[in-house]
Amino acid sequence: MKSLKFASFTLALFFIFIFDINSQEYLRMMESDKYSVSEIRQSAEKYFSNRDKGRGSGYNQFKRWEYNALRMMDENGYLKSDDYYSEQWKRMNSEINDTAQTYLRSSDFWTDLGPDYYSPSTAWSPGVGRITAFYIHPENEDYILVGAESGGVWRSLDGGQTWSTLTDNFSNLVVESIVIHPHDYNIFYFGSSLGRVYKSTDEGISWSLLGTAGSSRVRRLLINPDDPSIMFACSQNAGIYRSVDGGKNWTKVSTDNYAYDIVFKPGDLNTLFASGYYFQKSTDGGKTFKILSAGQSKYYLLNVLSPASLIKGYDAVDNGFGEGHVPIPFSPDSIAGKLVLFQDSSGDLSLACGEAANSSAIAGNIAVIRRGDCYFVDKVMNAQNAGAVAVIIVNKNSGEGSFAMSGSNPQINIPAVMITKEDGDFLIDQMKSKEITVKLQIDSKAFNAMKISPKALAVSPANPQVVYVLEAEGGKFSGFSNLLIQVRPSQN
C-alpha cells in the first residue's frame, strides 16, 4: 500500500511541476554555456512578448534568474563555467564539513518558524516553496525526506508533522531528487541542477559532490538494491545516465535526450522502465534502453518520396509556435514538395535570417534551413515570403534530438518541423546531386499513440506486467495510460 501511495504522490509531483520546455527555447539556452545573458534575455522576452505573464507562466521564475544572472555574469556577458563554481563549492564544502558539528551545537542555530501555510490574500505565491522530491525511509514510514527547488533537503521523523532542514550548512540548496542507500541508511543522495549528484554519509549533516550525470536537472535517482554501486540518474535535458562505481562516474545509456523517471520492474532487477519524451525499456540491467513507444515519430512526419535510393522516413518534430502554428496535416492529407536549400543573400550558411537569394527556386517547394543566429519564427517567415509551402529546420547541435521550436507570429501560414543535424546534413549533401521530393504527414493511427512529451512512471508489485504512464503536454495534463508490457509468455 505504501508503494502505491508513493507512486501516486510521485506522479502528482511530476504533473504539478513539469512544464513545456519544448516551446521555451530560452530554458535550453540557460543550461548551455554557448549563449550570453543578453541572448537568453532576448529569447525569453520574445517568448513572453505575446503571452500572459501571470500565475504559472514561468515569467516570475525567469525574472529571478535574470536578476541573479546580471549580477554573476563575467566581463564578456557570459555566466561563469560549471567548473569554476564546482571548484568554489569544493573549497567551501570542505571548510563547512570540517566544522559542521560545531555549527549544529552553536547557540545561534536557526529553527524554521514558518510559514507552513498561506493566505490567498497575500498573493498566489507567498513563498512557502515547491517540493520536488519525496522519499520514505525503507523501514520507517514516519521517516520522510523531501527536497525543495531552492530550499534544500528536509526531514521529518513523525510522519510529516514537524520538519528540520539538513542543508542549512551546505552551499547548494537546489534539490530535484532524493534517495537513501538500500543497505546503509546513514547514506543519502540528492540530485541537483547541472547534473550534479551529492552524497552524505552521516544522515545529512554534511554533503559533498559525488559526480556529474549529464548537464541538466537530475529529476530521479535510482539505486540497484542488490548492487548499490549501480545507480541511475534521469538528467532532464540530457538523458538517462548509469554509474557502476556508486555515482562517481556516469555514462549515458539512452537514445532519448530527455529523462524524467526510471523504475525497476518489481521482482526483476534486469528489467527497467524509463521515460523522457519516450517510453523506454531495458532488459540488461540498464546497460542499454530501447524505445518502445515512439509516439507520432514512429509514423515519421517526414518521408522521402523520391529518388528511390533515398526513400525512407525521418524523425521530425512539429513546431511549438503560439500564434502562427500550422499543424502537419493528418492522413490522407499531406504537404509535398521538392527540397530546396535556403540561400542567404549575404552568404551560404542557409540561416534564413533575411530575404532569400533564391526565391524563385523556393517558391512552391519545401525550404531547408539551418538553425542559428535568429528566431525560428523569423526563419519561417522569410521562407514563407519566398513562396515556400513548408519549412524544415536542421538542428545545429550534433547528437541532440529534434524538438518543437518556440516563437509566435500570427502571420505564419505554413507548417515547420525540425530534424536532427545528422539527418539534415545527410539530406543537404544529397541535394547537391539529386532532386529530393518529400512529404509531411501525420498518420491517422498516430492520433491515439503516446505523444512525444514528458512522462512519469509507476509499476505496482501486485501486477508488474502493467506500467502506468502519466503524460504532460503544454504544461498541462495530456493523458494517463497503462501499458501491458508482457503480451506473450515468451516476452519479458
N, C-alpha and C positions, 0 to 999 in steps of 0.2 A: 504494500500500500504506500509505503514511504517513497519507493522509487517512482511510483505513478504520480504522486503528488509533486515530487521534484521535477519529473519530466514535464508535467503541466506547467509548473512555475517557470521552468526554463523556456518553454515555448512562448509563454506570455511575455517574459522579459525580451525575448528576441523580437516579437512583434511590436512591442512598445517602442523599442529603441532603434529599430532598423530604419534606414532612410534610403531614398533612391539616389545612390551615388552615381548611377549611370547618367543622370541628367544634370549632374553638378560637376562640371569639369574642374572647377576651382578646388574641389576637395582632393582630387587626384594630384593637382599641382602642389597642394600643401605638403603631400607626402613625398615629393620629389625634390632633389637638390638642383634641378635644372632651371628653375624659374625664380625670378626676383620677387620680392614682396610686392613691388609695383605691378608686375604682370598678374600676380594672383589676385590683387585687389581689383584690377580692371576686369578680370574674368568673373569675379564674384559680383561686382556691381552690375556687370552686363546681365548676369543671370537673374539678379533681383530687380532689374530695372522695370520690368512689367509684371512683377509678382507681388503678392501680399507679403508684408514683412512682419506679420503678427505672430501669434502663438503657433508654435510647431513648424514655422517656415525654415528655421535654421539661420535666420538673419542675425539674431542676437548672438548665437554661437560664433558666427563669422566675425562680428564686430569685436568680440572678446579676443579672438585670435589676432585680428588686425591690431588691436591695442598693444598686445604683447610683442607681435612681430615688429612693429615700428620701433619699439624700444630695444629689441635684441638684434636687429639686422646689422651687418657689418658696413664698412665704408662704401662698399660696392652695391649695397641694397639687397644682399642675399643673407639668408639665415645661416648661422654657423653650422658646420657639419655635425653629424651624429657623433663622430669620433671625438670631436672637441668636447662635447658635453659628457660623453661617456668617460673620458679621462678625468674631467672635473668631478663627476659623480663618484668615480672610484676613490679619488683622494678624500672627498668629503665623507663618503660612507665608511672608509677606513677609520677616520677620526671618530665618527659617530658610534660605530660598532665597538670601538675600544672603550668608550665611556657610556654605553647605553645603560648599563646597570646603575651608574651614578645618576643619570637623568631620571630614571624611574624612582629612585629613592629620594630625590631632592624635594624640598618643601615647596618649590614653586611649580610642581607638576600640575598641569591643567586638566580639568574634568569638563567634558562637554555637558552643557546645561540646556541644550536645545537650540532652535525649536525642533520638536518632533511632530509638529502639526502645522497646518497653515490655514489662514482665513482667506476666502476668496476676495475679500475686500482689500487685501494687501497686495494684490496683483496676481496674475496667473502663475508667476514663477517666484515664489517667496524665498527661494534659496535653500530649501531642505536638501536638495541634491538628488541625483539619479543613481539607482542601484543597477550595476551592470553585471555583477557576478554573485553567485549564491552557492554555498556548499555546506552540506550537513556532515558532521563527523560520522565515520562509518560505524562506530559503536555507541554513539550517544546522540540521539536526535535533538537533545536540548543544546548541544554544542554546535553553533552555527557561525559560519564565516560569510561575510558579504563584502563586496567591493564596490566602490563608487567611481564614477567617471573621472573625477578630480579630487576625490576625498579620501583615498587610501583604503586600507583593509580594516574592517571592524569585526569584533567578535561578541557573541552572546553565549552565556553559559546557562541561561534559564529559558531557553526556547524563544528568545526574541523579546523578552520583557525589558531587559536592560542591555546596553551595549557599551563596549570600551574600544578605543582605537588601538591598532597595533603598528601604526606607521607615523605617528607624530614626530618620531625621532629619525625619520628617513627622508631622503631628499626627493623621492619620486612618489607622488600620490595618485598617479593615473593607473587605475586598475580596471581591466577588461574581463579577466577570468581568474578563477581561484581553484586550486586542487590541493588535497593532502596526500602525502606519501601513503601508499596502501599498507605498508608494514610498520613504518616508524611515524607515529602520529605527532612527533615533535617537528617534523619537516613539512613546511608549507611552501607552495609555489604560487606566484601570481604572474599573469601575462599583462603586459603594458603596451604602450604605443611603440611604433618604430621597430616592432618585432622583438622587443626586449622581454626576457623571462627572468624573474627574480626568485631567489630561494632564501628561506630561513630555516635554520636547524634548531632553533630554540623557541618554537611556537610563536614566532612573530616579533620577538624582542629586537632582533637585528636582521637586516636583509643585505643581500649582495647580488650583483648582476651575475647571472649564471651563463647565459648565452643569448644569441640573437636568431630568431626564426623569421626570416624574411625581413620586410621593411615596413610592416603595417601593424594595425591593432591586432593583438593576439586575443581573438574572440573566445577561444576554447582551448583548454589544456586537457590531455588525456594520458593516463599512465597505465601501462600493461601491469596488471596485478601479479602475474606470475614472474615477470621480469621487469622490475621498476626502472632498469636502465633504459628501457624502450619507452619513449614518450612521443606524443604527437601534439602539434600546435596548429591551430587554424589562424593563419595570418590573413586578415580580412581581404586586402587588395593584392596579396602575393601568392596565396595558395596554401596547400597542406604541407607541413614540414614534419620530418621524423628524426628523432635522435636515438642513438644506440649507446650513448655514454652519459645518461642521466641528465641531458639537457645542455651540455656544454657546447656541443656542435650539432648543427641541424642541416638536413638535406631535404630539398623539395621533392615530393613524391607524387604530386598531382599534375594533371594537364590543365585542369581548371585553374585560372589565375585568381580566383576568389575562393575564400573559405570562411564558413560561419560555424559549422558544427561537425562533430565527429563522435561516434559511439561504437562500442564493441557489440557484436551480436551476442546476446546472453547465452552463455554456455559454450561459446566458440570464439576463442581469442585470435584465431587466424582470420576471422571474418570481421571486417569493419565497414560501417556505412558512414559516408561523409557527404557534406553539402557545401557548395559555394553558390554559383549560379546554376549548377547542375547537381543531379543526384548521382553519387558515385559509390562504388563497392570495391573492396579489396578482399582477396581470398588467400593472400600470402603474408598475413600478419602486418599489413600496412606498407610493404615494400613498394608496391605499385597499386594504382587505383584505375578502375575502368568506369567511364561514364555510361550509366545505364539509361538515363532519361535525358536526352539532348534537347528536349523541348522543340521549338519550331525549327531549330537549325538542323535537326535530323532530316527535315524535308528540303533543306537548302533553299534559302531565299534567292540565291544567285546560282543560275545554271547556265553553262556554256552550251549554246545550240550548234555552233559551227566555228572552226572546221572540225571534222570528225575526230581528228587526232587529239583534240583538247576537250571533247565532250565530257563533262563531269559537273558535280555540284560543289559549291564553295560555301563555307560558313560565312554568314554575314549577319549584322545586327541592324535592325531598323533604328532610325534616329529617335532621340528623345526631345525633339523640339516642342516648345509650348505652342504658341500661335505659329502657324505655318507648317505644322506636322502633317504630312501627306502619307498615309499608310500604304504599305505594299498591298496590292490587290489580292483578294482570295481567288483561288482556282474556281472556275475556269478562266477568270480574267487574269491578265498579266500585262507587264510592260516589257517590250523587247526592243532591241536596237543594237547598232554596232558600237563597239568600244572606241572612244576617241580620247587621246590624252590631251588634257587642257594645256595649251601653250601660253605661258605668261608673256606679256609684251616686253617685260624687262629682263627676261632670262628663260632658262629651260628647266626650272625646278618644278613646274606644274603645280604651284601652290594656290593658284586661283585667288589671289588677294587683290586682283584688279581685273580690268577688262581682258577678254580672251583675244589673243592674236590670231586664232584660227576659228573664228565664229562660224564661218561657212562650213567647216568640217564638223563642228559640234552640232549644228542645227539638225534636229530630228533624231539625234543619236544619244548615247549614254556617255556622259563625261566622266573620265577617270582623273582624280585629283589627289595630290599628296597632302597629308596632314601637316600643319605647322604654320606659324607666322601670323595667322589671323583667325577670326572666329569662324566656326563651322557654317553658321547661317550666312556669313558674307561669301564664303566659297560657293555655297549652293545658289545664292542669288546671282553671282557672277556667271555661273554656268547656265542658269535659267535665262539670264539676259542674252546669252549667246545662242539660245534656242534648244538647249538640252532637254530631253524628256525625262531624264533621271540622272542621279549622281552616285558614283561610287568613290568613297574616300578611303585612301590607303593609310593604315596606321604607320607612324614613323618609328615606332619602338619595336625592335626585334624581340621575339619571344613573348610579346604581350598580345593577349587576345583582343578581338574587336569589341566595341562597346557602343552603347546608344549615345550619340553625340548630343551635347546640350546646346541651348540657344532658343531664341524666339524671334520670329519675323512673320507677321501675318501676310506679307506679300509673296511668300514662298508657295508655289502651287505644283511642285514636282517632288517625287519621293527621293530620299537619300539614304544610303546604307554605308556601313564601314566594314572593311575586311582587314585581315591581318597584313602586316608588312611583307611576310614571306609570300602569301598568295598574290598580293598586289604587285610585288616586284617581278614575280613569275609572269603574270599576265602582261605587264608593261613590256617586259623583254620579248614576249611572243608577239606583241602588237607591232614590233619593228618589221616583222617579215610576214605577218598573217593578218587577215581581216577577221576579227573575232566578233561574233554575234552572241548576245546573252539575253537571258530572260529573268526578270524579277517577279517572283510569285510566291504566295503562301499557299501551301497545300491545304485544302479544306479539312483534311484529317488532323492538321496541327492545332485546330481550334480547341480541342479538348485535351491536348497534350500539356505536360507540365511546362510552365513558362521558364524563360531564361531570366531568373531573378533570384534574390537572396532567399535561402531556405534554412529552416531549423528542423531537427530530427528528434524522434523518440521511439524507443522499442520497449515493449512490455515483456518481461520474463515469462509471463503467462502464455504468450504466443510470439516467440522470437522470429517467426517467419513473416510477420507483418511489421512494416516500418511506417510510422506516421510522419508526414511531411507538412510543415506549415510554410506557405509561400507569402512573400511580400511583393508588392508592385506599386511603384509611385509613392512609397512611404505609407501605404495602406494595406489592409488585408486583401490578399489575392485568392487564396484557396487553401483548403485543408484536405490532404489526400492520405489514403492508406494504400501502401504498395504490398502486394503479395509477392514476396521475393522467391519463395520456393514453389515453382509452378509444377515441377515434376520431381519425384523422389531422387532422381539422379543429380539434381542441381543442388548447389549449396545455398 
